[in-house]
Amino acid sequence: MSIAKPLVKLEFRELKGNDSKLVIDLYNSLSNESIYYRFRGFFKDFERYIGSVFSDPRNIIYGAFIGNELVGVLEAVYLSDGCYEMAIVIKDNHQGKGIGTKLVAYAINDLKKRGAKTLIAHTTPDNYRILAISRKFHGIIKCMYEECTTIFNLQTINVDQFLN
């Protein structure tokens, strides 16, 4: 039995406002568990949420595609000059295949090119997948009560090994 992850042809790109239906459809396809981990609670008003993210041109939304299927989304929400907050979700049937790691690497690489210096992520202490990704990228993780915050210093992160 092989423990190697299957090779899939992933493509990444920045999503624009005309892609909002793709993102909403992805969110609507998620299990309750994935919604809980993505939003740190149960949430369903995806149209209004996605509309607000796309409405600020400083926010950057990245998509991971297999063929024409959107399988992952990473939102980099502008907080201040050089600082973004990251949120990521991968479709349920594509989780555990390394797509999240590659999407984070792609986003970090692009954000660094745009001059970003800091990336922040919030999650629950039981979201082991995003905490593992945080460790891969040398994020500083601090957990208190029901929330963990990770701070990534983008100036010190080398994502090359994850982009190949």
C-alpha positions as CSV (number, residue, x, y, z in Angstrom):
1,M,0.0,0.0,0.0
2,S,1.4,3.3,-1.1
3,I,1.2,6.4,1.2
4,A,2.1,8.7,-1.7
5,K,-0.6,11.3,-2.6
6,P,-2.0,10.9,-6.1
7,L,-0.7,13.4,-8.6
8,V,-3.3,15.9,-9.8
9,K,-2.8,18.7,-12.3
10,L,-3.5,21.8,-10.2
11,E,-3.8,25.2,-11.6
12,F,-4.1,28.4,-9.6
13,R,-5.3,31.9,-10.4
14,E,-6.6,35.0,-8.9
15,L,-10.4,35.1,-8.9
16,K,-12.4,38.2,-9.8
17,G,-15.9,39.4,-9.2
18,N,-17.3,37.4,-12.2
19,D,-16.0,34.2,-10.4
20,S,-18.2,34.8,-7.4
21,K,-20.8,32.2,-8.5
22,L,-18.0,29.5,-8.6
23,V,-17.0,30.5,-5.0
24,I,-20.5,30.5,-3.7
25,D,-21.2,27.1,-5.4
26,L,-18.0,25.7,-3.7
27,Y,-19.2,27.0,-0.3
28,N,-22.6,25.5,-0.8
29,S,-21.1,22.1,-1.6
30,L,-19.2,21.9,1.7
31,S,-20.0,19.6,4.6
32,N,-21.1,21.2,7.9
33,E,-17.6,20.2,9.3
34,S,-15.8,22.1,6.5
35,I,-18.0,25.1,6.9
36,Y,-17.4,25.1,10.7
37,Y,-13.6,25.0,10.2
38,R,-13.6,27.6,7.5
39,F,-15.8,30.1,9.4
40,R,-15.1,29.0,12.9
41,G,-18.8,28.4,13.3
42,F,-21.9,27.6,11.3
43,F,-22.5,30.0,8.6
44,K,-24.7,30.0,5.4
45,D,-25.0,33.6,4.0
46,F,-22.3,32.9,1.4
47,E,-23.6,35.3,-1.2
48,R,-23.4,38.4,1.0
49,Y,-20.0,37.3,2.4
50,I,-18.4,36.7,-1.0
51,G,-19.9,39.9,-2.3
52,S,-18.3,41.8,0.6
53,V,-14.9,40.1,0.0
54,F,-15.0,40.9,-3.8
55,S,-16.2,44.5,-3.1
56,D,-12.9,45.6,-1.7
57,P,-10.2,45.7,-4.5
58,R,-7.4,45.3,-1.9
59,N,-8.7,41.8,-1.1
60,I,-7.2,39.0,-3.2
61,I,-9.1,35.7,-3.7
62,Y,-7.1,32.7,-5.1
63,G,-8.6,29.6,-6.7
64,A,-7.3,26.1,-7.1
65,F,-8.6,24.3,-10.1
66,I,-8.5,20.7,-11.4
67,G,-9.6,21.1,-14.9
68,N,-12.5,23.5,-14.8
69,E,-13.5,22.5,-11.3
70,L,-12.9,25.0,-8.5
71,V,-11.6,22.8,-5.7
72,G,-10.2,25.3,-3.3
73,V,-10.4,29.0,-2.3
74,L,-8.0,31.1,-0.3
75,E,-9.1,34.6,0.6
76,A,-6.4,37.2,1.5
77,V,-8.4,40.0,3.2
78,Y,-6.6,43.3,3.4
79,L,-6.0,44.5,7.0
80,S,-3.4,47.2,6.7
81,D,-0.4,48.1,4.5
82,G,1.5,44.8,4.0
83,C,-0.8,42.8,6.2
84,Y,-3.5,40.3,5.1
85,E,-5.7,37.8,6.9
86,M,-5.9,34.4,5.3
87,A,-8.9,32.0,5.2
88,I,-8.8,28.8,3.1
89,V,-11.1,26.0,2.3
90,I,-10.8,22.9,0.1
91,K,-13.7,20.9,-1.2
92,D,-14.4,17.9,1.0
93,N,-13.6,15.2,-1.6
94,H,-10.2,16.9,-2.3
95,Q,-9.0,17.4,1.3
96,G,-5.9,15.6,2.5
97,K,-4.3,15.6,-1.0
98,G,-1.9,18.5,-0.5
99,I,-4.0,21.0,-2.4
100,G,-4.3,23.4,0.6
101,T,-0.5,23.4,1.1
102,K,0.0,24.2,-2.6
103,L,-2.7,26.9,-2.6
104,V,-1.1,28.6,0.5
105,A,2.3,28.5,-1.2
106,Y,0.9,30.0,-4.3
107,A,-0.8,32.8,-2.4
108,I,2.3,33.5,-0.2
109,N,4.4,33.7,-3.3
110,D,2.0,36.2,-5.0
111,L,1.5,38.3,-1.9
112,K,5.3,38.6,-1.4
113,K,5.5,39.9,-5.0
114,R,2.8,42.5,-4.2
115,G,4.9,43.7,-1.2
116,A,3.0,42.0,1.6
117,K,5.0,41.3,4.7
118,T,2.6,39.6,7.1
119,L,-0.2,37.1,6.8
120,I,-2.5,36.2,9.7
121,A,-4.8,33.2,10.0
122,H,-7.4,32.3,12.7
123,T,-8.7,28.9,13.4
124,T,-10.0,26.6,16.1
125,P,-7.5,24.4,18.1
126,D,-9.0,21.3,16.6
127,N,-8.4,22.2,13.0
128,Y,-5.4,20.0,12.6
129,R,-5.0,20.4,8.9
130,I,-4.6,24.2,8.9
131,L,-2.4,24.0,11.9
132,A,-0.2,21.5,10.1
133,I,0.0,23.9,7.1
134,S,0.8,26.7,9.5
135,R,3.8,24.7,10.8
136,K,5.0,23.8,7.3
137,F,5.3,27.5,6.5
138,H,6.9,28.3,9.9
139,G,4.0,30.3,11.2
140,I,4.0,31.4,14.8
141,I,0.9,29.8,16.3
142,K,-0.7,31.0,19.6
143,C,-3.8,29.4,21.0
144,M,-6.0,30.8,23.7
145,Y,-9.3,29.2,24.6
146,E,-11.2,28.4,21.4
147,E,-9.0,30.2,18.9
148,C,-5.6,29.8,17.4
149,T,-3.9,32.7,15.6
150,T,-1.0,32.1,13.3
151,I,1.3,34.9,12.1
152,F,3.4,34.3,9.1
153,N,6.5,36.6,8.4
154,L,6.4,36.5,4.6
155,Q,9.9,37.9,4.3
156,T,11.4,34.7,5.7
157,I,9.2,32.1,4.0
158,N,10.6,30.2,1.0
159,V,7.7,28.4,-0.8
160,D,9.7,27.0,-3.7
161,Q,9.6,23.4,-2.5
162,F,5.8,23.5,-2.3
163,L,5.3,25.0,-5.8
164,N,7.1,22.3,-7.8
